[in-house]
Amino acid sequence: MDLSRREALGRLTLLLGSAISTPAVGAILPGCRAEPPTPDWVPQALTSDQFNLLEVLVDRIIPTTDTPGARDVGVPSFIDRLLQDWADVNERERFLTGLAAIDEESRESHGALFREATREQQNELLARLDEEGVRARDDEVDPLPFFAILKEWTLVGYYTTEIGATQELQWLAVPGRYDGNLPLDEVGRTWA
Amino acid sequence: MGMSLQTGQADPGKTYDAIVVGSGITGGWAAKELTERGLDVLLLERGRPVEHGPDYTTEHKPPWEMPYRGEGDRRRLEEDQFLQAEAGPVNEYNGHFFVNDRESPYTFDEDKPFLWIRGYHLGGRSITWGRQSYRWSDLDFEANAREGIEIDWPIRYADLEPWYDYVERFVGVSGQAEGMPQLPDSRFLPPMPLNAGEVRVKQGLEAAFPDRRLSIGRSAVLTQAHNGRNPCHYCGPCSRGCAAGAYFCSLSSTLPAALDTGRLTIRTHSIVHSLMYDEGRDRVTGTRVIDAETREEPEFRGRVVFLCASTLASTQILLMTQSGRFPDGLGNSSGTLGHYLMDHHFRLGAEGTLPGLEDRYTYGQRPNGIYLMRFRNLDDRTRQPDFVRGYGYQGRAGREGWARGIAEAGLGAELKNRLRSPGRWRMSLWAFGETLPSYDNYVTLDPDVTDAWGIPVLRINCTLGQNELAMRRDMTAAGAEMLEAAGLTEVETWEDDYRPGEGIHEMGTARMGRDPRTSVLNAWNQLHDAPNVFVTDGACMTSAACQNPSLTYMALTARACDYAFGALDREEL
């Protein structure tokens, strides 16, 4: 699940001549179906407080802009399912500990729970955690820090949804032809 | 496009002209060649039926329609496919075309892991294969003799050349003719194009190393309609099955041709336990089968038997065929049956960044990459001090997608916007190296473990030798040297653990040779011990070369079928 920097940076999965063209990376972590929660849906692995914090965090990573963001497409419930059905005990424990530490760090730095801190304070904390996470990935630290995992799961959870793949980026089931050299302008956005 | 592969019932009271065991790449070819020559053929497949088209249940499915976004239910995989899922090609979309490791065990010493990646269903691994198709040359067929390593192949390129021509006409191999002696050209359909990045790497690399050649992969994927099959529509992930029949597999190609003759009977769920051997006649009389559904144990009779069950499964059937005369297995009078197991070692290479081309991108998913042909130990000038044989690279150039955001700093609208555009052009090279034949790499029947049918499982013993380890040091370094010479930046080598078998190119264990004292099969893939048994899958290989082997298996199978037909006609069998 922990993508090394090399894998994350897009090593192309080529096995036995099969160019496995899973979008972007083949070695990426498994994920569950992400559906925006229905009104009676309750998180399985997370408490509602943890879930609420997670909603804020994924929205800071991939926010709603002119297209829906990570929260809008159900990434928090996707991560809840990952923790419930996919992660092992240690991974789940580390994730929950990391989530709790966000509030602790916020209180230490800014004297307020993360949710209650100013947007500026929130951004400052997350930028610091992000830099630490990227550095850890660079150094192939194992296990990766919480925020590196959160960011990975958020991006995977977002770009493998229909909205992430087809509205934010673009995706074609049957392109019908191959062109290996055309202007980026003609294509527009990244292929999901 | 669905084609029913239903046939009449297999008849235990009948003596078929030929029994073919296995329906993968070689079994499909044997069924086609033998039926087209007028023989009545019974094809036995141990797994379930698969219908071309309707049973490709994940074809064109997007990740959001898959329960686990395409990467599999991790906990189920850890329980049911803990070995299969270790191999790169296995994923959530195609997992149903790979075996359940609990139901289909094999054993190995803990410190000598082996990955035996299998597909038990009609069509076998021809549904999920990599489709890369390369001829061998005499550089390969003469290598053992030239270097005094193990035994000589009993054939040369000239023996196989017309059969390469023959199978390629039917298969349809797209590629670029290059006129390089170490990798003879096939009869090509038009090549798929190199992309903008690959063209630039090719130019830089060949300017720096004029005797090396980077070409588009030679692939059994159609670039134009061919023999009633449709050209590729560039959806990308072939291994889910292709209802258009744009790549060669038994279900799209050979089995329909065999069924058209009206002389093929297919029996699925038919596990071949062993062959029936008649000591008095020195011949095999047929196959003992266990029906995987009913557990009945019917016997089927044939004048000849083609073992095309896959390298290790064919050898297992021979090891299981024990008699007073051959207590250690039919074909084992030389003591070499099960030995000289080979694979292609890989999971290492180099990669780098292509500067420029920021305004260029690609359209469609090309199910094929580049091939950088072997350039070591071709002649005295390219002789290496510390290893023999050589390796080639597969690879591709492409722009980074959204996943680069995982490893790059940045959050929020800025990150989201950045990932809307593709990232750097990166070029990766994956090296695939030849493995030398060694007596110490072998399979035996496990004395302690049986499968669900009471058949002793295979115990596999296989490790890399000194030659491979020395070669691996060169495979990374030479890749980086070429990428740097081609003008790439941020060039890095990489190497992951490789477990034998992971190449899914297992070869050997019933090798061809001239001398019955040192080999299992003769120059016609015919058992020295029983001339009406032919083994034409990867088990027959005497050495491994470094290029993908399936095209050679096909040519060997078609050639052996032609010989068997003649021998039957002459009543020699």
Boltz contact constraints between the chains, C-beta under 6 A:
constraints:
  - contact:
      token1: [A, 3]
      token2: [B, 406]
      max_distance: 6.0
  - contact:
      token1: [A, 5]
      token2: [B, 407]
      max_distance: 6.0
  - contact:
      token1: [A, 8]
      token2: [B, 403]
      max_distance: 6.0
  - contact:
      token1: [A, 8]
      token2: [B, 406]
      max_distance: 6.0
  - contact:
      token1: [A, 8]
      token2: [B, 407]
      max_distance: 6.0
  - contact:
      token1: [A, 9]
      token2: [B, 404]
      max_distance: 6.0
  - contact:
      token1: [A, 9]
      token2: [B, 407]
      max_distance: 6.0
  - contact:
      token1: [A, 10]
      token2: [B, 400]
      max_distance: 6.0
  - contact:
      token1: [A, 10]
      token2: [B, 404]
      max_distance: 6.0
  - contact:
      token1: [A, 10]
      token2: [B, 426]
      max_distance: 6.0
  - contact:
      token1: [A, 11]
      token2: [B, 428]
      max_distance: 6.0
  - contact:
      token1: [A, 12]
      token2: [B, 396]
      max_distance: 6.0
  - contact:
      token1: [A, 12]
      token2: [B, 398]
      max_distance: 6.0
  - contact:
      token1: [A, 12]
      token2: [B, 428]
      max_distance: 6.0
  - contact:
      token1: [A, 14]
      token2: [B, 369]
      max_distance: 6.0
  - contact:
      token1: [A, 14]
      token2: [B, 394]
      max_distance: 6.0
  - contact:
      token1: [A, 14]
      token2: [B, 430]
      max_distance: 6.0
  - contact:
      token1: [A, 15]
      token2: [B, 88]
      max_distance: 6.0
  - contact:
      token1: [A, 15]
      token2: [B, 89]
      max_distance: 6.0
  - contact:
      token1: [A, 16]
      token2: [B, 130]
      max_distance: 6.0
  - contact:
      token1: [A, 16]
      token2: [B, 504]
      max_distance: 6.0
  - contact:
      token1: [A, 17]
      token2: [B, 130]
      max_distance: 6.0
  - contact:
      token1: [A, 17]
      token2: [B, 132]
      max_distance: 6.0
  - contact:
      token1: [A, 17]
      token2: [B, 394]
      max_distance: 6.0
  - contact:
      token1: [A, 17]
      token2: [B, 548]
      max_distance: 6.0
  - contact:
      token1: [A, 18]
      token2: [B, 89]
      max_distance: 6.0
  - contact:
      token1: [A, 18]
      token2: [B, 130]
      max_distance: 6.0
  - contact:
      token1: [A, 19]
      token2: [B, 367]
      max_distance: 6.0
  - contact:
      token1: [A, 19]
      token2: [B, 368]
      max_distance: 6.0
  - contact:
      token1: [A, 19]
      token2: [B, 369]
      max_distance: 6.0
  - contact:
      token1: [A, 21]
      token2: [B, 236]
      max_distance: 6.0
  - contact:
      token1: [A, 21]
      token2: [B, 365]
      max_distance: 6.0
  - contact:
      token1: [A, 24]
      token2: [B, 401]
      max_distance: 6.0
  - contact:
      token1: [A, 24]
      token2: [B, 402]
      max_distance: 6.0
  - contact:
      token1: [A, 24]
      token2: [B, 403]
      max_distance: 6.0
  - contact:
      token1: [A, 25]
      token2: [B, 403]
      max_distance: 6.0
  - contact:
      token1: [A, 30]
      token2: [B, 68]
      max_distance: 6.0
  - contact:
      token1: [A, 30]
      token2: [B, 71]
      max_distance: 6.0
  - contact:
      token1: [A, 30]
      token2: [B, 72]
      max_distance: 6.0
  - contact:
      token1: [A, 30]
      token2: [B, 74]
      max_distance: 6.0
  - contact:
      token1: [A, 31]
      token2: [B, 69]
      max_distance: 6.0
  - contact:
      token1: [A, 32]
      token2: [B, 68]
      max_distance: 6.0
  - contact:
      token1: [A, 33]
      token2: [B, 67]
      max_distance: 6.0
  - contact:
      token1: [A, 61]
      token2: [B, 411]
      max_distance: 6.0
  - contact:
      token1: [A, 62]
      token2: [B, 416]
      max_distance: 6.0
  - contact:
      token1: [A, 63]
      token2: [B, 412]
      max_distance: 6.0
  - contact:
      token1: [A, 63]
      token2: [B, 413]
      max_distance: 6.0
  - contact:
      token1: [A, 65]
      token2: [B, 413]
      max_distance: 6.0
  - contact:
      token1: [A, 86]
      token2: [B, 74]
      max_distance: 6.0
  - contact:
      token1: [A, 126]
      token2: [B, 411]
      max_distance: 6.0
  - contact:
      token1: [A, 130]
      token2: [B, 409]
      max_distance: 6.0
  - contact:
      token1: [A, 130]
      token2: [B, 411]
      max_distance: 6.0
  - contact:
      token1: [A, 131]
      token2: [B, 409]
      max_distance: 6.0
  - contact:
      token1: [A, 134]
      token2: [B, 409]
      max_distance: 6.0
  - contact:
      token1: [A, 137]
      token2: [B, 407]
      max_distance: 6.0
  - contact:
      token1: [A, 152]
      token2: [B, 406]
      max_distance: 6.0
  - contact:
      token1: [A, 155]
      token2: [B, 405]
      max_distance: 6.0
  - contact:
      token1: [A, 155]
      token2: [B, 406]
      max_distance: 6.0
  - contact:
      token1: [A, 159]
      token2: [B, 402]
      max_distance: 6.0
  - contact:
      token1: [A, 160]
      token2: [B, 63]
      max_distance: 6.0
  - contact:
      token1: [A, 160]
      token2: [B, 69]
      max_distance: 6.0
  - contact:
      token1: [A, 161]
      token2: [B, 64]
      max_distance: 6.0
  - contact:
      token1: [A, 162]
      token2: [B, 64]
      max_distance: 6.0
  - contact:
      token1: [A, 173]
      token2: [B, 60]
      max_distance: 6.0
  - contact:
      token1: [A, 174]
      token2: [B, 233]
      max_distance: 6.0
  - contact:
      token1: [A, 174]
      token2: [B, 235]
      max_distance: 6.0
  - contact:
      token1: [A, 175]
      token2: [B, 234]
      max_distance: 6.0
  - contact:
      token1: [A, 175]
      token2: [B, 364]
      max_distance: 6.0
  - contact:
      token1: [A, 176]
      token2: [B, 233]
      max_distance: 6.0
  - contact:
      token1: [A, 177]
      token2: [B, 364]
      max_distance: 6.0
  - contact:
      token1: [A, 178]
      token2: [B, 234]
      max_distance: 6.0
  - contact:
      token1: [A, 178]
      token2: [B, 364]
      max_distance: 6.0
  - contact:
      token1: [A, 178]
      token2: [B, 366]
      max_distance: 6.0
  - contact:
      token1: [A, 179]
      token2: [B, 363]
      max_distance: 6.0
  - contact:
      token1: [A, 180]
      token2: [B, 193]
      max_distance: 6.0
  - contact:
      token1: [A, 180]
      token2: [B, 195]
      max_distance: 6.0
  - contact:
      token1: [A, 180]
      token2: [B, 362]
      max_distance: 6.0
  - contact:
      token1: [A, 181]
      token2: [B, 195]
      max_distance: 6.0
  - contact:
      token1: [A, 181]
      token2: [B, 196]
      max_distance: 6.0
  - contact:
      token1: [A, 181]
      token2: [B, 360]
      max_distance: 6.0
  - contact:
      token1: [A, 182]
      token2: [B, 363]
      max_distance: 6.0
  - contact:
      token1: [A, 183]
      token2: [B, 359]
      max_distance: 6.0
  - contact:
      token1: [A, 184]
      token2: [B, 359]
      max_distance: 6.0
  - contact:
      token1: [A, 184]
      token2: [B, 361]
      max_distance: 6.0
  - contact:
      token1: [A, 187]
      token2: [B, 361]
      max_distance: 6.0
  - contact:
      token1: [A, 189]
      token2: [B, 420]
      max_distance: 6.0
  - contact:
      token1: [A, 190]
      token2: [B, 401]
      max_distance: 6.0
  - contact:
      token1: [A, 190]
      token2: [B, 402]
      max_distance: 6.0
  - contact:
      token1: [A, 190]
      token2: [B, 420]
      max_distance: 6.0
  - contact:
      token1: [A, 190]
      token2: [B, 422]
      max_distance: 6.0
